[in-house]
């Protein structure tokens, strides 16, 4: 990577897992949420995508930027699950029963920290209420440090067809430094068990942690490649101690330099490319026959808070659980961050517990489409987007902060090429797609908010 470009563009910008990003959310109420849900029944893309947030963790990892909480007492966990069922029932009343489920995703926290019979019952609750599309994605994030062979077998009886295994690193010294437990079972045994059910497997790794080097992370990538998961995800550790104070512990352990972190990703990308994996977006690598690769080539790649997906498998996202964020056509809504408030509101008042959100203006809805197309597909085809949305290309540009002089600056630096109809990121520009997206974002012109760096 060109050191001058790295210095120029490795500056804080949004991650754009949503547009606008979640730190623009403000106070929101239950009635506004209900109206947005009713409107979502008439959205053009109206498949049902359900996200369930399980906040509990047997042990909190120092690096974690997720909404996670220490493991609660068994009776409180039971209360939390009852609250999830109650929230599901309240939302189901607002949804058209003829719609189809395309995706169910469990995140956390540590979803697999729940007694697994609860997960089975939650899936049954949703799947008994709606039919599904052909081959829906039913996925769960798994912490392998606490699951026995019997636990994995029980998970396979819950109806999942994709498992995201949070390895983070195969170096146990690195895991010990960040307070994460290594896998309880050999990874080969886990893969054999899951593959016997024809499930698809993701391996999630994290780079930029104390003790990691380009060489050591390459060993973890090589180990991951030998297992041949369907997808390998290389998340960049975002050091934001002003948001997550426990990350300051990692400063004492010594974080890798920015240059070393850049080399980690570059070497990982090289190894994965040599092994036949195809890069998708900022951090996913998939086998060539993966539907994400097909979606990339047809400009149909999509992204939500759960990661990259296709428009076939997700559209309107309805989130359940503490801190869960729903992503609908016209608005975002987030539940309370307090487990006690969430549980008490659902079980005692029998009401929703929405606290924050954001209603998108028409221009912001258009800007979201432009930025999402760029972030997911590394390109913007104005005429293609115009045809899909039924909006003239000049209106799409006007909804963003498109400035020809800024685009020319990116082009001179080799980050993209452009003409009247297309913005196309170059391979050298891929790591800085967030910077280009930020240049199209009107909200960034005078934003006082803090963000993480791209690399």
C-alpha positions as a Python dict, from the first residue, in 0.01 Angstrom:
ca = {
    (1, 'X'): (0, 0, 0),
    (2, 'X'): (129, 344, -92),
    (3, 'X'): (243, 503, 240),
    (4, 'X'): (136, 851, 131),
    (5, 'X'): (-216, 733, 45),
    (6, 'X'): (-233, 538, 369),
    (7, 'X'): (-145, 851, 566),
    (8, 'X'): (-388, 1068, 366),
    (9, 'X'): (-691, 838, 382),
    (10, 'X'): (-654, 640, 705),
    (11, 'X'): (-867, 896, 887),
    (12, 'X'): (-1186, 846, 1092),
    (13, 'X'): (-1495, 789, 876),
    (14, 'X'): (-1822, 599, 932),
    (15, 'X'): (-1839, 224, 873),
    (16, 'X'): (-2172, 265, 691),
    (17, 'X'): (-2329, -55, 817),
    (18, 'X'): (-2632, 171, 793),
    (19, 'X'): (-2703, 509, 644),
    (20, 'X'): (-2721, 729, 836),
    (21, 'X'): (-2489, 556, 1087),
    (22, 'X'): (-2633, 459, 1425),
    (23, 'X'): (-2462, 745, 1608),
    (24, 'X'): (-2707, 982, 1435),
    (25, 'X'): (-3002, 815, 1605),
    (26, 'X'): (-3209, 1025, 1846),
    (27, 'X'): (-3509, 981, 2077),
    (28, 'X'): (-3785, 770, 1923),
    (29, 'X'): (-4117, 635, 2049),
    (30, 'X'): (-4319, 316, 2017),
    (31, 'X'): (-4599, 470, 1811),
    (32, 'X'): (-4358, 597, 1545),
    (33, 'X'): (-4205, 250, 1536),
    (34, 'X'): (-4544, 84, 1490),
    (35, 'X'): (-4630, 313, 1201),
    (36, 'X'): (-4295, 242, 1029),
    (37, 'X'): (-4357, -133, 1068),
    (38, 'X'): (-4705, -100, 914),
    (39, 'X'): (-4558, 99, 622),
    (40, 'X'): (-4291, -166, 571),
    (41, 'X'): (-4562, -414, 469),
    (42, 'X'): (-4589, -216, 144),
    (43, 'X'): (-4216, -176, 75),
    (44, 'X'): (-4088, -286, -266),
    (45, 'X'): (-3848, -532, -104),
    (46, 'X'): (-4061, -673, 172),
    (47, 'X'): (-3921, -1010, 270),
    (48, 'X'): (-3893, -1058, 645),
    (49, 'X'): (-3552, -1060, 807),
    (50, 'X'): (-3553, -1117, 1183),
    (51, 'X'): (-3261, -1035, 1411),
    (52, 'X'): (-3252, -1160, 1771),
    (53, 'X'): (-3000, -1004, 2007),
    (54, 'X'): (-2869, -1224, 2288),
    (55, 'X'): (-2659, -991, 2504),
    (56, 'X'): (-2512, -1234, 2758),
    (57, 'X'): (-2151, -1352, 2758),
    (58, 'X'): (-1985, -1603, 2992),
    (59, 'X'): (-1675, -1382, 2968),
    (60, 'X'): (-1642, -1031, 2823),
    (61, 'X'): (-1366, -998, 2564),
    (62, 'X'): (-1163, -679, 2608),
    (63, 'X'): (-1185, -585, 2239),
    (64, 'X'): (-1560, -623, 2202),
    (65, 'X'): (-1753, -333, 2053),
    (66, 'X'): (-2086, -517, 2062),
    (67, 'X'): (-2366, -462, 2310),
    (68, 'X'): (-2264, -735, 2551),
    (69, 'X'): (-2328, -794, 2920),
    (70, 'X'): (-2202, -1043, 3183),
    (71, 'X'): (-2395, -1368, 3211),
    (72, 'X'): (-2710, -1327, 3419),
    (73, 'X'): (-2874, -1562, 3668),
    (74, 'X'): (-3070, -1851, 3508),
    (75, 'X'): (-3404, -1705, 3617),
    (76, 'X'): (-3316, -1367, 3463),
    (77, 'X'): (-3219, -1536, 3139),
    (78, 'X'): (-3559, -1709, 3140),
    (79, 'X'): (-3721, -1367, 3191),
    (80, 'X'): (-3524, -1225, 2900),
    (81, 'X'): (-3636, -1504, 2668),
    (82, 'X'): (-3998, -1457, 2776),
    (83, 'X'): (-3959, -1087, 2692),
    (84, 'X'): (-3828, -1181, 2346),
    (85, 'X'): (-4136, -1395, 2284),
    (86, 'X'): (-4359, -1111, 2402),
    (87, 'X'): (-4187, -862, 2172),
    (88, 'X'): (-4220, -1101, 1879),
    (89, 'X'): (-4595, -1134, 1946),
    (90, 'X'): (-4640, -755, 1958),
    (91, 'X'): (-4462, -705, 1627),
    (92, 'X'): (-4634, -997, 1453),
    (93, 'X'): (-4965, -817, 1506),
    (94, 'X'): (-4835, -540, 1277),
    (95, 'X'): (-4699, -760, 996),
    (96, 'X'): (-4882, -893, 692),
    (97, 'X'): (-4908, -1268, 752),
    (98, 'X'): (-4862, -1339, 380),
    (99, 'X'): (-4505, -1210, 378),
    (100, 'X'): (-4216, -1457, 366),
    (101, 'X'): (-3919, -1505, 598),
    (102, 'X'): (-3590, -1481, 411),
    (103, 'X'): (-3349, -1456, 705),
    (104, 'X'): (-3324, -1519, 1079),
    (105, 'X'): (-3002, -1416, 1248),
    (106, 'X'): (-2889, -1447, 1610),
    (107, 'X'): (-2617, -1210, 1730),
    (108, 'X'): (-2481, -1084, 2058),
    (109, 'X'): (-2323, -1104, 2298),
    (110, 'X'): (-2295, -1477, 2279),
    (111, 'X'): (-2617, -1630, 2141),
    (112, 'X'): (-2494, -1980, 2215),
    (113, 'X'): (-2465, -1887, 2584),
    (114, 'X'): (-2843, -1937, 2608),
    (115, 'X'): (-2975, -2278, 2708),
    (116, 'X'): (-3025, -2416, 2360),
    (117, 'X'): (-3385, -2520, 2410),
    (118, 'X'): (-3466, -2147, 2424),
    (119, 'X'): (-3316, -2096, 2078),
    (120, 'X'): (-3516, -2388, 1942),
    (121, 'X'): (-3838, -2236, 2081),
    (122, 'X'): (-3762, -1889, 1943),
    (123, 'X'): (-3703, -2027, 1594),
    (124, 'X'): (-4026, -2226, 1617),
    (125, 'X'): (-4213, -1909, 1722),
    (126, 'X'): (-4105, -1721, 1410),
    (127, 'X'): (-4120, -2007, 1162),
    (128, 'X'): (-4468, -2107, 1274),
    (129, 'X'): (-4599, -1757, 1201),
    (130, 'X'): (-4478, -1720, 840),
    (131, 'X'): (-4380, -1929, 541),
    (132, 'X'): (-4025, -1888, 409),
    (133, 'X'): (-3866, -1821, 74),
    (134, 'X'): (-3681, -2109, -87),
    (135, 'X'): (-3354, -2166, 101),
    (136, 'X'): (-3385, -1892, 362),
    (137, 'X'): (-3077, -1813, 568),
    (138, 'X'): (-3118, -1921, 931),
    (139, 'X'): (-2792, -1822, 1099),
    (140, 'X'): (-2634, -1796, 1442),
    (141, 'X'): (-2307, -1655, 1576),
    (142, 'X'): (-2127, -1920, 1782),
    (143, 'X'): (-1857, -1898, 2047),
    (144, 'X'): (-1669, -2229, 2021),
    (145, 'X'): (-1508, -2187, 2363),
    (146, 'X'): (-1813, -2311, 2553),
    (147, 'X'): (-1982, -2566, 2326),
    (148, 'X'): (-1947, -2942, 2371),
    (149, 'X'): (-2014, -3195, 2096),
    (150, 'X'): (-2362, -3247, 2241),
    (151, 'X'): (-2422, -2871, 2228),
    (152, 'X'): (-2325, -2853, 1862),
    (153, 'X'): (-2555, -3147, 1785),
    (154, 'X'): (-2839, -2973, 1968),
    (155, 'X'): (-2778, -2657, 1763),
    (156, 'X'): (-2815, -2856, 1441),
    (157, 'X'): (-3163, -2959, 1557),
    (158, 'X'): (-3272, -2593, 1587),
    (159, 'X'): (-3306, -2543, 1213),
    (160, 'X'): (-2989, -2344, 1137),
    (161, 'X'): (-2824, -2368, 797),
    (162, 'X'): (-2539, -2119, 857),
    (163, 'X'): (-2303, -2099, 1152),
    (164, 'X'): (-2060, -1810, 1208),
    (165, 'X'): (-1785, -1938, 1436),
    (166, 'X'): (-1604, -1664, 1626),
    (167, 'X'): (-1247, -1790, 1629),
    (168, 'X'): (-1087, -1440, 1619),
    (169, 'X'): (-737, -1593, 1625),
    (170, 'X'): (-593, -1943, 1649),
    (171, 'X'): (-306, -1817, 1869),
    (172, 'X'): (-409, -1895, 2227),
    (173, 'X'): (-163, -1637, 2364),
    (174, 'X'): (-346, -1364, 2172),
    (175, 'X'): (-682, -1494, 2295),
    (176, 'X'): (-561, -1496, 2654),
    (177, 'X'): (-448, -1132, 2625),
    (178, 'X'): (-792, -1023, 2503),
    (179, 'X'): (-975, -1240, 2761),
    (180, 'X'): (-1126, -1482, 2509),
    (181, 'X'): (-1152, -1856, 2557),
    (182, 'X'): (-1015, -2085, 2284),
    (183, 'X'): (-1232, -2349, 2118),
    (184, 'X'): (-1340, -2631, 2347),
    (185, 'X'): (-1329, -2885, 2063),
    (186, 'X'): (-1085, -2928, 1774),
    (187, 'X'): (-1215, -2717, 1488),
    (188, 'X'): (-1201, -3016, 1252),
    (189, 'X'): (-1450, -3202, 1473),
    (190, 'X'): (-1687, -2904, 1471),
    (191, 'X'): (-1667, -2873, 1092),
    (192, 'X'): (-1732, -3244, 1040),
    (193, 'X'): (-2036, -3232, 1264),
    (194, 'X'): (-2187, -2923, 1099),
    (195, 'X'): (-2111, -3035, 746),
    (196, 'X'): (-2293, -3362, 808),
    (197, 'X'): (-2610, -3147, 808),
    (198, 'X'): (-2515, -2967, 482),
    (199, 'X'): (-2482, -2640, 676),
    (200, 'X'): (-2269, -2352, 555),
    (201, 'X'): (-1990, -2227, 780),
    (202, 'X'): (-1829, -1887, 834),
    (203, 'X'): (-1506, -1841, 1026),
    (204, 'X'): (-1471, -1497, 1185),
    (205, 'X'): (-1123, -1362, 1258),
    (206, 'X'): (-1012, -1029, 1401),
    (207, 'X'): (-689, -844, 1324),
    (208, 'X'): (-524, -552, 1501),
    (209, 'X'): (-514, -714, 1847),
    (210, 'X'): (-222, -706, 2094),
    (211, 'X'): (33, -977, 2020),
    (212, 'X'): (-63, -1010, 1655),
    (213, 'X'): (184, -951, 1373),
    (214, 'X'): (151, -991, 999),
    (215, 'X'): (332, -1322, 1031),
    (216, 'X'): (127, -1456, 1321),
    (217, 'X'): (-204, -1354, 1166),
    (218, 'X'): (-96, -1522, 843),
    (219, 'X'): (-63, -1846, 1043),
    (220, 'X'): (-423, -1809, 1160),
    (221, 'X'): (-541, -1740, 805),
    (222, 'X'): (-353, -2044, 677),
    (223, 'X'): (-511, -2256, 949),
    (224, 'X'): (-854, -2123, 851),
    (225, 'X'): (-792, -2200, 484),
    (226, 'X'): (-711, -2564, 561),
    (227, 'X'): (-1061, -2601, 708),
    (228, 'X'): (-1212, -2454, 389),
    (229, 'X'): (-1511, -2274, 539),
    (230, 'X'): (-1761, -2124, 296),
    (231, 'X'): (-1670, -1775, 412),
    (232, 'X'): (-1376, -1628, 601),
    (233, 'X'): (-1435, -1288, 757),
    (234, 'X'): (-1140, -1070, 858),
    (235, 'X'): (-1277, -797, 1079),
    (236, 'X'): (-1058, -497, 1152),
    (237, 'X'): (-1042, -427, 1525),
    (238, 'X'): (-1191, -83, 1587),
    (239, 'X'): (-1026, 82, 1886),
    (240, 'X'): (-1290, 319, 2025),
    (241, 'X'): (-1229, 336, 2402),
    (242, 'X'): (-1447, 649, 2429),
    (243, 'X'): (-1738, 417, 2337),
    (244, 'X'): (-1615, 96, 2504),
    (245, 'X'): (-1390, 186, 2799),
    (246, 'X'): (-1282, -174, 2861),
    (247, 'X'): (-1079, -152, 2539),
    (248, 'X'): (-827, 62, 2729),
    (249, 'X'): (-690, -260, 2877),
    (250, 'X'): (-555, -341, 2532),
    (251, 'X'): (-353, -19, 2524),
    (252, 'X'): (-158, -152, 2822),
    (253, 'X'): (-93, -477, 2636),
    (254, 'X'): (32, -284, 2332),
    (255, 'X'): (-166, -253, 2009),
    (256, 'X'): (3, -316, 1672),
    (257, 'X'): (108, -10, 1477),
    (258, 'X'): (-108, 107, 1190),
    (259, 'X'): (157, -12, 944),
    (260, 'X'): (167, -358, 1099),
    (261, 'X'): (-211, -379, 1096),
    (262, 'X'): (-211, -285, 727),
    (263, 'X'): (42, -561, 657),
    (264, 'X'): (-181, -811, 843),
    (265, 'X'): (-470, -747, 609),
    (266, 'X'): (-254, -733, 297),
    (267, 'X'): (-92, -1069, 374),
    (268, 'X'): (-425, -1226, 470),
    (269, 'X'): (-580, -1105, 144),
    (270, 'X'): (-291, -1247, -54),
    (271, 'X'): (-317, -1590, 112),
    (272, 'X'): (-692, -1606, 69),
    (273, 'X'): (-670, -1505, -297),
    (274, 'X'): (-409, -1774, -359),
    (275, 'X'): (-640, -2027, -194),
    (276, 'X'): (-922, -1940, -435),
    (277, 'X'): (-1132, -1715, -213),
    (278, 'X'): (-1295, -1406, -363),
    (279, 'X'): (-1300, -1078, -174),
    (280, 'X'): (-1644, -936, -97),
    (281, 'X'): (-1666, -582, 35),
    (282, 'X'): (-1434, -467, 311),
    (283, 'X'): (-1380, -787, 506),
    (284, 'X'): (-1548, -1098, 359),
    (285, 'X'): (-1377, -1368, 153),
    (286, 'X'): (-1595, -1635, -6),
    (287, 'X'): (-1562, -1938, -230),
    (288, 'X'): (-1637, -1863, -596),
    (289, 'X'): (-1976, -2040, -598),
    (290, 'X'): (-2104, -1841, -298),
    (291, 'X'): (-2419, -1638, -368),
    (292, 'X'): (-2244, -1328, -232),
    (293, 'X'): (-2000, -1351, -522),
    (294, 'X'): (-2287, -1384, -768),
    (295, 'X'): (-2458, -1084, -609),
    (296, 'X'): (-2137, -881, -634),
    (297, 'X'): (-2111, -942, -1009),
    (298, 'X'): (-2475, -853, -1067),
    (299, 'X'): (-2456, -544, -840),
    (300, 'X'): (-2711, -701, -603),
    (301, 'X'): (-2492, -723, -295),
    (302, 'X'): (-2655, -579, 14),
    (303, 'X'): (-2546, -506, 370),
    (304, 'X'): (-2720, -468, 703),
    (305, 'X'): (-2604, -461, 1065),
    (306, 'X'): (-2556, -839, 1047),
    (307, 'X'): (-2310, -820, 758),
    (308, 'X'): (-2308, -873, 381),
    (309, 'X'): (-2608, -1045, 231),
    (310, 'X'): (-2810, -1057, -89),
    (311, 'X'): (-3136, -884, -166),
    (312, 'X'): (-3282, -1234, -199),
    (313, 'X'): (-3220, -1314, 167),
    (314, 'X'): (-3294, -984, 337),
    (315, 'X'): (-3492, -665, 295),
    (316, 'X'): (-3683, -532, 596),
    (317, 'X'): (-3506, -620, 923),
    (318, 'X'): (-3707, -649, 1246),
    (319, 'X'): (-3489, -668, 1555),
    (320, 'X'): (-3582, -822, 1887),
    (321, 'X'): (-3398, -794, 2216),
    (322, 'X'): (-3206, -533, 2409),
    (323, 'X'): (-3022, -280, 2183),
    (324, 'X'): (-3162, -451, 1872),
    (325, 'X'): (-3185, -220, 1567),
    (326, 'X'): (-3464, -261, 1313),
    (327, 'X'): (-3379, -146, 959),
    (328, 'X'): (-3691, -61, 760),
    (329, 'X'): (-3756, 121, 436),
    (330, 'X'): (-3822, 456, 599),
    (331, 'X'): (-3666, 436, 945),
    (332, 'X'): (-3430, 274, 1194),
    (333, 'X'): (-3536, 195, 1549),
    (334, 'X'): (-3332, 72, 1847),
    (335, 'X'): (-3448, -93, 2167),
    (336, 'X'): (-3335, 15, 2512),
    (337, 'X'): (-2979, -69, 2615),
    (338, 'X'): (-3095, -162, 2965),
    (339, 'X'): (-3178, -529, 3009),
    (340, 'X'): (-3386, -452, 3318),
    (341, 'X'): (-3588, -184, 3140),
    (342, 'X'): (-3636, -405, 2834),
    (343, 'X'): (-3754, -706, 3034),
    (344, 'X'): (-3975, -508, 3273),
    (345, 'X'): (-4139, -309, 2991),
    (346, 'X'): (-4223, -620, 2790),
    (347, 'X'): (-4331, -845, 3076),
    (348, 'X'): (-4502, -597, 3308),
    (349, 'X'): (-4636, -327, 3076),
    (350, 'X'): (-4674, -555, 2773),
    (351, 'X'): (-4537, -279, 2554),
    (352, 'X'): (-4247, -226, 2317),
    (353, 'X'): (-3923, -72, 2445),
    (354, 'X'): (-3803, 152, 2160),
    (355, 'X'): (-3564, 428, 2273),
    (356, 'X'): (-3379, 564, 1971),
    (357, 'X'): (-3419, 580, 1598),
    (358, 'X'): (-3407, 785, 1282),
    (359, 'X'): (-3668, 861, 1015),
    (360, 'X'): (-3506, 906, 675),
    (361, 'X'): (-3607, 1190, 446),
    (362, 'X'): (-3659, 1108, 80),
    (363, 'X'): (-3311, 1243, -4),
    (364, 'X'): (-3157, 1033, 273),
    (365, 'X'): (-3332, 723, 140),
    (366, 'X'): (-3179, 794, -201),
    (367, 'X'): (-2835, 867, -52),
    (368, 'X'): (-2857, 536, 137),
    (369, 'X'): (-2905, 351, -193),
    (370, 'X'): (-2605, 525, -351),
    (371, 'X'): (-2374, 469, -53),
    (372, 'X'): (-2486, 111, -8),
    (373, 'X'): (-2423, 31, -374),
    (374, 'X'): (-2073, 179, -344),
    (375, 'X'): (-1990, 12, -13),
    (376, 'X'): (-2114, -331, -121),
    (377, 'X'): (-2028, -344, -491),
    (378, 'X'): (-1732, -102, -514),
    (379, 'X'): (-1916, 90, -783),
    (380, 'X'): (-2209, 319, -849),
    (381, 'X'): (-2390, 283, -1181),
    (382, 'X'): (-2613, 587, -1186),
    (383, 'X'): (-2834, 469, -1474),
    (384, 'X'): (-2878, 122, -1321),
    (385, 'X'): (-2972, 269, -983),
    (386, 'X'): (-3197, 522, -1154),
    (387, 'X'): (-3387, 246, -1334),
    (388, 'X'): (-3426, 33, -1020),
    (389, 'X'): (-3551, 322, -806),
    (390, 'X'): (-3745, 508, -1074),
    (391, 'X'): (-3554, 830, -997),
    (392, 'X'): (-3351, 1037, -1249),
    (393, 'X'): (-2975, 1006, -1207),
    (394, 'X'): (-2936, 1381, -1150),
    (395, 'X'): (-3173, 1356, -851),
    (396, 'X'): (-2966, 1071, -707),
    (397, 'X'): (-2651, 1283, -734),
    (398, 'X'): (-2831, 1582, -584),
    (399, 'X'): (-2935, 1371, -285),
    (400, 'X'): (-2567, 1308, -210),
    (401, 'X'): (-2272, 1542, -164),
    (402, 'X'): (-2137, 1451, -508),
    (403, 'X'): (-1862, 1695, -607),
    (404, 'X'): (-1669, 1649, -929),
    (405, 'X'): (-1350, 1804, -790),
    (406, 'X'): (-1345, 1555, -501),
    (407, 'X'): (-1403, 1261, -736),
    (408, 'X'): (-1116, 1383, -955),
    (409, 'X'): (-891, 1396, -648),
    (410, 'X'): (-973, 1032, -568),
    (411, 'X'): (-909, 946, -933),
    (412, 'X'): (-568, 1118, -936),
    (413, 'X'): (-476, 914, -628),
    (414, 'X'): (-573, 593, -807),
    (415, 'X'): (-864, 506, -578),
    (416, 'X'): (-1132, 504, -851),
    (417, 'X'): (-1218, 570, -1212),
    (418, 'X'): (-1528, 753, -1325),
    (419, 'X'): (-1729, 874, -1619),
    (420, 'X'): (-2073, 1030, -1657),
    (421, 'X'): (-2250, 708, -1556),
    (422, 'X'): (-2010, 520, -1330),
    (423, 'X'): (-1794, 543, -1021),
    (424, 'X'): (-1571, 236, -1004),
    (425, 'X'): (-1330, 169, -718),
    (426, 'X'): (-991, 32, -819),
    (427, 'X'): (-835, -260, -623),
    (428, 'X'): (-593, -7, -472),
    (429, 'X'): (-892, 196, -358),
    (430, 'X'): (-1086, -90, -197),
    (431, 'X'): (-946, -28, 153),
    (432, 'X'): (-1064, 333, 131),
    (433, 'X'): (-1417, 282, 2),
    (434, 'X'): (-1542, 429, 331),
    (435, 'X'): (-1361, 754, 248),
    (436, 'X'): (-1529, 778, -91),
    (437, 'X'): (-1866, 699, 67),
    (438, 'X'): (-1807, 972, 328),
    (439, 'X'): (-1739, 1222, 49),
    (440, 'X'): (-2090, 1152, -84),
    (441, 'X'): (-2250, 1194, 258),
    (442, 'X'): (-2407, 1535, 320),
    (443, 'X'): (-2419, 1461, 693),
    (444, 'X'): (-2039, 1450, 706),
    (445, 'X'): (-1993, 1813, 600),
    (446, 'X'): (-2015, 1947, 954),
    (447, 'X'): (-2041, 1629, 1162),
    (448, 'X'): (-1913, 1659, 1521),
    (449, 'X'): (-1927, 1281, 1569),
    (450, 'X'): (-1628, 1051, 1622),
    (451, 'X'): (-1564, 749, 1399),
    (452, 'X'): (-1304, 474, 1365),
    (453, 'X'): (-1030, 461, 1098),
    (454, 'X'): (-1069, 242, 788),
    (455, 'X'): (-753, 39, 861),
}
